[in-house]
Amino acid sequence: MKQLILIIFLATIGSIIAGFTLDVPYAEKLIGFGVISLFVIVFPLFSYYRWKDKKLEDYMLTKENLEKMRKREGDARKL
């Protein structure tokens, strides 16, 4: 999955750079397809890859998590 994301990312960046540097009639389409694929394909794949094994509850401000934070803050002040 990591290699797939990297390959698609490099292809989209290459498409954007080629659109800016090449003097062809479809240069604007290269830039457009590169930007669209970056935001529609690469970013969602990257987000899924980074968050797939994480628990959402660990990042929410619940009463238990607030108590843990207060306890850690109190322990840190004692040092």
N, C-alpha and C positions, 0 to 999 in steps of 0.2 A: 504494500500500500504506500509506504514511504517513497519508494522509487517511482511509482506511478504518479504520485503528486509532484515529485521533482521533475519528471519528464514533461508532464503537462505544463507545469509552471515555466520551464525553460522554453517550451514551444510557444507559449503565449508571449513571453518576453521577446523571443526571437521574432515573432510576428509583428509585434509593436515596433521593434527597432527596424525591421525590414520595411515596414510601412513608412517610417520617417526617413530612411536613408535611400531607398530605391525610388527611381523616377519612372514609375509605371502608372498606367491609368487606374489601377485598382489599389493604389497605396492606401487610400482612406479606408477601404474595406478591410485591408490587412490590420490596420490599427483598430478598427471597430471590432472585428472578430477576436482580436487579441484581448481587448479590454472586456468584452462580454464573456469570453470563456474564462478569463481570470476571475471575474466576480460571480459567474453562474456555476462554474465547474470547480475551479481550484480552491477558492475560499471555503465553500461548503465541505468539500472533501477534507481539507486541512482541519476544519473545525470538528468534523466528525471523528477524524483520526486522533486528535488531541483529547477529546472529551469522552470517548467511547467507554473507558474503564473507570471513570470518575463518578462519584456519587454526588448528585446535585444537593443533597441535604447538607453536605459538608460546607457548602458555600452560601447557605441561606442563614439569615439572622433569626434563629429560633431562640427560645429561652435557654435551652441546653448549651447552645453555642455561645451565647452571651455570657453565661456563667463560666464556661471554660476560658473565655477571653479575660474575664475579670480575675479569675484565679491565676492565670498566667501573668497578668499585669501585676498582681499583688506579689507573686513570687519573684518577679523581676525587680521590684522595688526593694525587696529585702536584701538583694545582692548588692 
